[in-house]
Amino acid sequence: MHPLLERLAPWRTAPRWHVALSGGLDSSVLLHQLATLARTQSLPPLHAIHVHHGLQAAADAWPQHCQRLCDTLGVPLTVVRVQVAPGASLEAAARDARYAAFEQVLAAGEVLLTGQHRDDQAETLLFRLLRGTGVRGLAGMAAQRPLGQGMLLRPLLHTGRDELEAYAHANALEWVEDPSNSDIRFSRNYLRNEVLPAIARRWPRFAQTFARTAGHLAEAQALLTEVAEQDLLPAQVASSFPWLSLPSLELAPLLLLSDGRQRNALQHWLSCLTRLPDTQHWAGWYHLRDATPSATPVWALADGQLLRAGSRLWWLPDDWSTVPEGEIEWGRPGESLSLPGNGQVRLCGLTPQGRVQIRYRQGGEVLKVEGRGHRDLKRLLNESGLPAFVRGRLPLLFVDGQLQAVANLPLGGEQALILQWVPPTNAQRLR
């Protein structure tokens, strides 16, 4: 079997194979190999994606180059234009925009194939080593990982650039060269153009050696992941608020672990929620962990916050940082109502007569409770144990200006009106 097909064997039944086509050497060779194999092998339909970042004038010609290659191979091409967010690292921002575009294209069960090769892996390992990254980062680029609804695969990680060049010349392939690749102001370019050639002169097989080291570290990371999953099990008991679909953990089981195992467990848990903190930022975890029970500490991370509420840790994505405001008229209370940025609500029980509105807490609200008379909403929420970060988002039902029901608040006994709230789930942007 062809080595490429051997690596891709588990995904031969995927609905579609997408190839990330930059127009450069590695992706052009990958697409050509797959299109050639598809003539004699039963493969999923091929589709190429070119992401145009619009960062330099030379790139304007690359979509046409990719189109000519795809026309020659009989492979459909989609060109996606993206906006790169300004920031400290242009390379990182462009990469984020590119993978966000890929994620949008991938349908359920589909596969994205990218052309990173063995030399790229060596470059990545050295770059991360110089940044002081941990075992997870030094394991290098993964051969496969989930992406959106599908999978990202890197089938050329065991292939050297020299092999790709030989294939391209043998098949008369043309490819584009990004002029920015020679700009050694960028750290990766400096490594590629200045440092790695010097290493190669002394250690010609360094790329293979680096790749082997990355493999050893990947195995070590797999063991750390097993430990993390075992350590997290006791902390992953359900919360008292099953309708609150935010990731959370019980704190007490984590406190029984050593500091190193706490960090390992949290890194694993947070890895699908946010970019992970560097060594210096772990001080935020210790502040959160060691705060007094009455405190409300927050650990701010790249894509959200980790906070404590009672005996539990909660993950709040950035989307939850904005508390909804205003009044929403509910013209048809017999039907579900979508709340801007805050999920939706529906009523159970009698349909109220009069002017029906959804509002949010302002302070001082009073609710009539069967058998208890009028009670301050603040006291009722304290009795329920509802975390403070939810209370500002909690929908309140007003009829003719009077508070009649509070979403998802159990009051016991017979209630004429029950307001059910489904909080926003799209806020949980898994990475």
Summary of the structure (lengths in Angstrom):
residues: 431
radius of gyration: 27.1
end to end distance: 34.2
largest distance: 86.2
contacts: 1230
relative contact order: 0.08
helix: 41%
strand: 19%
